[in-house]
Amino acid sequence: MSTSLTSNVFYESNKWLLFLFLCLVTFLLLFVKKAFIESETAVFEFLQDRPEGSFFQILNALQYLSIPLIYLWKLTVISFVIWVGCFMFGYKVHYAHCWQTSLVAEFIFLIPEIIKIAWLTWVVGDPTYFEIQMFYPLSMLSLADAATLDRRFVYPLKALNVFEAVYWVLLIYGIHYYARKKLRIAALIVASSYILLLLFWLLFYMVVYD
């Protein structure tokens, strides 16, 4: 009973209100990271009074403005991939439901950002810009020596993390909820569509990285 209620709260909520909330929280976390962590590094202090500093300020502003656009693009693409996966297995799941599933699952990626801010603020204390860029909690990157690691492997190792695995589970549960099929079927749909495409993308990135 409680599981069904929880499902209704997340999967039957107004998707645009959820989207707005996601963008606002992301905006807030980005602001905190830039204002209280990145801006205190030696690199940003050096650029603050130089002409190059204006260029970085413009880039920062674009990052804030691009938040909803990036989310719209990501959610649209992932939803389409999952929708095609459902179609391949012969299950009719509305595209809007795939979009809602992707939206709900996206909230899991707010957690590593919160952990990152807390870790760099209270544990590291005075991180360098390199440490900020290389840190991603509970990722395979944490098992490697970032200083000597070939740059082609940085993004893939960041992408393979505990939160990504939880994201897969949330996608599976969303398809299970809307399609009313067994979890095993939903897992096959997500594995043969989104997960497979993600692994191909990471492999492609490592091959073409220059």
KEKOLRO-874209 format. One record per residue (C-alpha): residue number from 1; residue in one letter; x, y, z. Coordinates in pm, whole numbers, plus 50000, padded with zeros to 5 digits. Layout:
! residues N
+-----+---------+-------+-------+-------+
| num | residuo |     x |     y |     z |
+-----+---------+-------+-------+-------+
| NUM |       A |     X |     Y |     Z |
...
+-----+---------+-------+-------+-------+
END
This chain:
! residues 210
+-----+---------+-------+-------+-------+
| num | residuo |     x |     y |     z |
+-----+---------+-------+-------+-------+
|   1 |       M | 50000 | 50000 | 50000 |
|   2 |       S | 50271 | 50247 | 50099 |
|   3 |       T | 50479 | 50153 | 49794 |
|   4 |       S | 50183 | 50224 | 49564 |
|   5 |       L | 50122 | 50559 | 49734 |
|   6 |       T | 50485 | 50659 | 49696 |
|   7 |       S | 50475 | 50561 | 49330 |
|   8 |       N | 50168 | 50779 | 49270 |
|   9 |       V | 50331 | 51079 | 49435 |
|  10 |       F | 50632 | 51067 | 49205 |
|  11 |       Y | 50500 | 50921 | 48882 |
|  12 |       E | 50161 | 51095 | 48878 |
|  13 |       S | 50279 | 51442 | 48980 |
|  14 |       N | 50266 | 51733 | 48738 |
|  15 |       K | 50578 | 51683 | 48528 |
|  16 |       W | 50634 | 52054 | 48464 |
|  17 |       L | 50626 | 52138 | 48834 |
|  18 |       L | 50875 | 51856 | 48894 |
|  19 |       F | 51089 | 51986 | 48608 |
|  20 |       L | 51084 | 52339 | 48749 |
|  21 |       F | 51179 | 52209 | 49094 |
|  22 |       L | 51467 | 52008 | 48943 |
|  23 |       C | 51597 | 52316 | 48760 |
|  24 |       L | 51571 | 52535 | 49069 |
|  25 |       V | 51758 | 52291 | 49292 |
|  26 |       T | 52025 | 52241 | 49023 |
|  27 |       F | 52059 | 52620 | 48990 |
|  28 |       L | 52101 | 52655 | 49367 |
|  29 |       L | 52363 | 52378 | 49391 |
|  30 |       L | 52556 | 52523 | 49096 |
|  31 |       F | 52550 | 52866 | 49257 |
|  32 |       V | 52678 | 52731 | 49589 |
|  33 |       K | 52955 | 52534 | 49418 |
|  34 |       K | 53072 | 52828 | 49210 |
|  35 |       A | 53031 | 53101 | 49472 |
|  36 |       F | 53177 | 52921 | 49773 |
|  37 |       I | 53415 | 52660 | 49626 |
|  38 |       E | 53533 | 52733 | 49272 |
|  39 |       S | 53560 | 53110 | 49324 |
|  40 |       E | 53797 | 53051 | 49617 |
|  41 |       T | 54053 | 52856 | 49414 |
|  42 |       A | 54380 | 53012 | 49308 |
|  43 |       V | 54287 | 52993 | 48940 |
|  44 |       F | 53974 | 53205 | 48979 |
|  45 |       E | 54145 | 53449 | 49214 |
|  46 |       F | 54419 | 53494 | 48954 |
|  47 |       L | 54168 | 53557 | 48674 |
|  48 |       Q | 53942 | 53782 | 48877 |
|  49 |       D | 54121 | 54109 | 48787 |
|  50 |       R | 54237 | 54004 | 48441 |
|  51 |       P | 54061 | 54040 | 48101 |
|  52 |       E | 54019 | 53661 | 48084 |
|  53 |       G | 53805 | 53684 | 48395 |
|  54 |       S | 53521 | 53844 | 48199 |
|  55 |       F | 53520 | 53547 | 47963 |
|  56 |       F | 53482 | 53305 | 48255 |
|  57 |       Q | 53200 | 53518 | 48400 |
|  58 |       I | 53015 | 53491 | 48069 |
|  59 |       L | 53067 | 53114 | 48068 |
|  60 |       N | 52932 | 53093 | 48425 |
|  61 |       A | 52623 | 53292 | 48326 |
|  62 |       L | 52565 | 53063 | 48029 |
|  63 |       Q | 52588 | 52760 | 48257 |
|  64 |       Y | 52303 | 52893 | 48470 |
|  65 |       L | 52089 | 52983 | 48168 |
|  66 |       S | 52151 | 52648 | 47999 |
|  67 |       I | 52022 | 52435 | 48290 |
|  68 |       P | 51663 | 52394 | 48162 |
|  69 |       L | 51781 | 52350 | 47801 |
|  70 |       I | 52028 | 52076 | 47896 |
|  71 |       Y | 51766 | 51896 | 48104 |
|  72 |       L | 51507 | 51921 | 47826 |
|  73 |       W | 51753 | 51777 | 47576 |
|  74 |       K | 51870 | 51497 | 47806 |
|  75 |       L | 51522 | 51395 | 47918 |
|  76 |       T | 51389 | 51402 | 47563 |
|  77 |       V | 51668 | 51181 | 47427 |
|  78 |       I | 51664 | 50930 | 47713 |
|  79 |       S | 51284 | 50911 | 47706 |
|  80 |       F | 51293 | 50839 | 47334 |
|  81 |       V | 51552 | 50564 | 47383 |
|  82 |       I | 51343 | 50400 | 47655 |
|  83 |       W | 51023 | 50441 | 47451 |
|  84 |       V | 51190 | 50265 | 47156 |
|  85 |       G | 51305 | 49991 | 47397 |
|  86 |       C | 50945 | 49938 | 47512 |
|  87 |       F | 50828 | 49926 | 47151 |
|  88 |       M | 51094 | 49666 | 47065 |
|  89 |       F | 50958 | 49440 | 47338 |
|  90 |       G | 50602 | 49493 | 47219 |
|  91 |       Y | 50484 | 49700 | 47515 |
|  92 |       K | 50285 | 50017 | 47459 |
|  93 |       V | 50409 | 50282 | 47701 |
|  94 |       H | 50321 | 50641 | 47624 |
|  95 |       Y | 50616 | 50868 | 47548 |
|  96 |       A | 50493 | 51109 | 47817 |
|  97 |       H | 50526 | 50828 | 48074 |
|  98 |       C | 50883 | 50758 | 47959 |
|  99 |       W | 50957 | 51130 | 47998 |
| 100 |       Q | 50810 | 51133 | 48347 |
| 101 |       T | 51016 | 50825 | 48437 |
| 102 |       S | 51336 | 50993 | 48317 |
| 103 |       L | 51247 | 51310 | 48505 |
| 104 |       V | 51187 | 51132 | 48835 |
| 105 |       A | 51508 | 50929 | 48797 |
| 106 |       E | 51711 | 51244 | 48725 |
| 107 |       F | 51669 | 51363 | 49084 |
| 108 |       I | 51918 | 51097 | 49198 |
| 109 |       F | 52201 | 51298 | 49041 |
| 110 |       L | 52138 | 51584 | 49282 |
| 111 |       I | 52274 | 51369 | 49565 |
| 112 |       P | 52636 | 51345 | 49437 |
| 113 |       E | 52638 | 51723 | 49385 |
| 114 |       I | 52534 | 51776 | 49747 |
| 115 |       I | 52797 | 51526 | 49864 |
| 116 |       K | 53060 | 51695 | 49647 |
| 117 |       I | 52986 | 52038 | 49793 |
| 118 |       A | 52993 | 51904 | 50150 |
| 119 |       W | 53312 | 51703 | 50092 |
| 120 |       L | 53506 | 51986 | 49929 |
| 121 |       T | 53386 | 52236 | 50190 |
| 122 |       W | 53429 | 52049 | 50517 |
| 123 |       V | 53670 | 51763 | 50442 |
| 124 |       V | 53912 | 51899 | 50182 |
| 125 |       G | 53874 | 52255 | 50304 |
| 126 |       D | 54074 | 52439 | 50039 |
| 127 |       P | 54055 | 52236 | 49717 |
| 128 |       T | 54240 | 52318 | 49397 |
| 129 |       Y | 54051 | 52357 | 49071 |
| 130 |       F | 54194 | 52020 | 48961 |
| 131 |       E | 54059 | 51850 | 49274 |
| 132 |       I | 53715 | 52001 | 49209 |
| 133 |       Q | 53711 | 51876 | 48851 |
| 134 |       M | 53836 | 51528 | 48936 |
| 135 |       F | 53614 | 51454 | 49235 |
| 136 |       Y | 53292 | 51257 | 49184 |
| 137 |       P | 53167 | 51062 | 49488 |
| 138 |       L | 53133 | 50684 | 49468 |
| 139 |       S | 53260 | 50667 | 49111 |
| 140 |       M | 53523 | 50446 | 48952 |
| 141 |       L | 53736 | 50758 | 48912 |
| 142 |       S | 53797 | 50752 | 49287 |
| 143 |       L | 53977 | 50419 | 49242 |
| 144 |       A | 54229 | 50568 | 48998 |
| 145 |       D | 54514 | 50816 | 49034 |
| 146 |       A | 54363 | 51122 | 48867 |
| 147 |       A | 54702 | 51295 | 48839 |
| 148 |       T | 54846 | 51026 | 48610 |
| 149 |       L | 54525 | 50907 | 48446 |
| 150 |       D | 54488 | 50946 | 48070 |
| 151 |       R | 54226 | 51218 | 48017 |
| 152 |       R | 54026 | 50998 | 47781 |
| 153 |       F | 53923 | 50784 | 48081 |
| 154 |       V | 53819 | 51065 | 48318 |
| 155 |       Y | 53464 | 51117 | 48191 |
| 156 |       P | 53382 | 50744 | 48150 |
| 157 |       L | 53510 | 50665 | 48500 |
| 158 |       K | 53304 | 50953 | 48639 |
| 159 |       A | 52997 | 50828 | 48456 |
| 160 |       L | 53030 | 50480 | 48605 |
| 161 |       N | 52923 | 50540 | 48963 |
| 162 |       V | 52680 | 50419 | 49227 |
| 163 |       F | 52428 | 50692 | 49145 |
| 164 |       E | 52421 | 50592 | 48779 |
| 165 |       A | 52337 | 50237 | 48890 |
| 166 |       V | 52055 | 50370 | 49111 |
| 167 |       Y | 51938 | 50572 | 48810 |
| 168 |       W | 51905 | 50248 | 48615 |
| 169 |       V | 51695 | 50100 | 48895 |
| 170 |       L | 51466 | 50404 | 48894 |
| 171 |       L | 51421 | 50379 | 48518 |
| 172 |       I | 51337 | 50011 | 48556 |
| 173 |       Y | 51085 | 50080 | 48829 |
| 174 |       G | 50925 | 50359 | 48623 |
| 175 |       I | 50874 | 50129 | 48324 |
| 176 |       H | 50746 | 49861 | 48560 |
| 177 |       Y | 50499 | 50109 | 48707 |
| 178 |       Y | 50359 | 50239 | 48378 |
| 179 |       A | 50371 | 49919 | 48171 |
| 180 |       R | 50236 | 49706 | 48458 |
| 181 |       K | 50486 | 49435 | 48366 |
| 182 |       K | 50722 | 49228 | 48577 |
| 183 |       L | 51039 | 49395 | 48698 |
| 184 |       R | 51242 | 49143 | 48499 |
| 185 |       I | 51082 | 49261 | 48174 |
| 186 |       A | 51133 | 49626 | 48267 |
| 187 |       A | 51499 | 49552 | 48347 |
| 188 |       L | 51547 | 49390 | 48005 |
| 189 |       I | 51392 | 49695 | 47837 |
| 190 |       V | 51622 | 49942 | 48017 |
| 191 |       A | 51929 | 49721 | 47976 |
| 192 |       S | 51878 | 49671 | 47603 |
| 193 |       S | 51804 | 50038 | 47537 |
| 194 |       Y | 51947 | 50300 | 47772 |
| 195 |       I | 52225 | 50101 | 47943 |
| 196 |       L | 52349 | 49948 | 47618 |
| 197 |       L | 52352 | 50287 | 47445 |
| 198 |       L | 52533 | 50446 | 47740 |
| 199 |       L | 52808 | 50182 | 47733 |
| 200 |       F | 52849 | 50225 | 47357 |
| 201 |       W | 52873 | 50603 | 47404 |
| 202 |       L | 53143 | 50573 | 47673 |
| 203 |       L | 53340 | 50334 | 47452 |
| 204 |       F | 53304 | 50570 | 47156 |
| 205 |       Y | 53419 | 50863 | 47371 |
| 206 |       M | 53735 | 50681 | 47476 |
| 207 |       V | 53815 | 50583 | 47118 |
| 208 |       V | 53770 | 50926 | 46959 |
| 209 |       Y | 53905 | 51138 | 47246 |
| 210 |       D | 54202 | 51345 | 47135 |
+-----+---------+-------+-------+-------+
END
